[in-house]
Amino acid sequence: MASVCHTDATHTDKDDKEAPERLVSSRLILEKFGGYDGIANRLKTNLLTGHSGSKEEIAARKAHFGANSFPPPKIKSIWELVMENFDDPINVILLAAAIVSILIGLFKDGFPKGLIDGVSIIIALMIIIIVNSVNNYISEKRLAALINSSNVQEVAVHRGS
């Protein structure tokens, strides 16, 4: 029960408009669920002995409550990471400048010579996008690995006799 009722955490009672007070979260939990016995009943466990730990009970608890772990983080696809670069207005401006430069160059200087400035801007933009996307992908993989490693925690369990 100690993990459910951290006495350090506080909560503002927003329902009380006249005098919102800071309440200890554990008191709110205990009031809401009917004390320790109410919480134990909802968790289908015994305050002194816990649960039996049989494979059938563990499977039933997983089916009812879900797995006791964090969901793995979703890593963005390469396409999502590339498209994220266009949230930056500088990259959008560079793309627009490249298109305008190509159009003006083709109109003014003709086919091969008119492409030089616009294609140069596109190459620079591609370098920016590739470097940013690869860096973001590596960062997301590292963050996912860090989050997955944080799921492994040893917890002491105390049971009454």
JOKA-V134424 format. One line per field, one symbol per residue. phi: phi as a letter, one per 20 degrees, with the letter a starting at -180 (. if undefined). psi: psi as a letter, one per 40 degrees, with the letter a starting at -180 (. if undefined). burial: b if it has 24 or more other ideal C-beta (glycine too) atoms within 12 Angstrom, else e. A space follows every 10 residues. Layout:
phi->???
psi->???
burial->???
This chain:
phi->.ffedffffc beeffeffbf cedfgfffff ffdnmfffff ffelbdfedm dfnfffffff fffeenfebe fffeefffff fffgfefeff ffffffffff fffffffedn ffffegffff fffffffgff ffffffffff ffffffffff fececeddcf d
psi->ddddghedii ihgedgddgh ihihdddddd ddefaddddd ddefihddea ideidddddd ddddeiigii iiihhiiddd dddddedhdd dddddddddd ddddddddea cddeeddddd dddddddddd dddddddddd ddddddddde dhhhhhhhii .
burial->beeeeeeeee eeeeeeeeee eeeeebeebe eeeeeeeebe eeeebeeeee beeeeeeeee eeeeeeeeee eeeeeeeeee beeebeeeee beebbeebee bbeebeeeee eeeebeebee bbeebeebbe ebbeebeeee eeeeeeeeee eeeeeeeeee e
